[in-house]
Amino acid sequence: MAMSIAGSLRFSQLEIDEESRRIRRLRIVVNLSLSLIAQGDLPFSEAQEISAAARRLAESLFPGKGPVYDLLYGPKFRRLINDVYRLQ
């Protein structure tokens, strides 16, 4: 019995809810990380580590989607770190 394309693209509500939880978790971590860095109280190396840790979390929550993270959040972290630490 062949499954239709539409049937193979359906996701259960549990899968959708789980993905929503992972997205929400990542957004919270990214926003908290950006806020911590923006305060300017951290050494430069710690700011870099926080940025790298957020990316590692994204990769663990969404395996293989590191390049998407780099497009969405990488510029925000780079811009903020450049501004806070007055880098060129």
PEVENLIN-V590109 format. One record per residue. RES is the residue in three letters. OMEGA is omega in whole degrees, 0 to 359 (999 if undefined). D_FIRST is the distance of its C-alpha to the first C-alpha in whole Angstrom. Layout:
RES_OMEGA_D_FIRST + RES_OMEGA_D_FIRST
//
This chain:
MET_183_0 + ALA_178_4 + MET_179_7 + SER_178_10 + ILE_179_13 + ALA_179_15 + GLY_181_12 + SER_181_13 + LEU_180_17 + ARG_177_17 + PHE_178_20 + SER_178_21 + GLN_178_24 + LEU_178_25 + GLU_179_24 + ILE_179_26 + ASP_180_29 + GLU_178_29 + GLU_178_30 + SER_178_32 + ARG_179_34 + ARG_178_34 + ILE_180_35 + ARG_179_38 + ARG_180_39 + LEU_179_39 + ARG_180_41 + ILE_181_44 + VAL_179_45 + VAL_181_45 + ASN_177_47 + LEU_180_49 + SER_179_50 + LEU_179_51 + SER_178_53 + LEU_181_55 + ILE_183_55 + ALA_179_57 + GLN_176_59 + GLY_182_61 + ASP_186_62 + LEU_169_60 + PRO_181_61 + PHE_182_59 + SER_178_58 + GLU_177_56 + ALA_178_55 + GLN_181_53 + GLU_178_52 + ILE_178_50 + SER_180_49 + ALA_179_47 + ALA_177_46 + ALA_179_44 + ARG_178_42 + ARG_177_41 + LEU_179_40 + ALA_180_38 + GLU_179_37 + SER_179_36 + LEU_183_34 + PHE_183_32 + PRO_178_32 + GLY_183_32 + LYS_178_33 + GLY_179_37 + PRO_177_38 + VAL_176_36 + TYR_181_39 + ASP_178_41 + LEU_185_41 + LEU_189_41 + TYR_180_44 + GLY_180_45 + PRO_179_48 + LYS_179_49 + PHE_181_50 + ARG_181_52 + ARG_181_53 + LEU_180_54 + ILE_177_56 + ASN_180_57 + ASP_184_59 + VAL_184_60 + TYR_175_61 + ARG_178_63 + LEU_178_61 + GLN_999_61
//
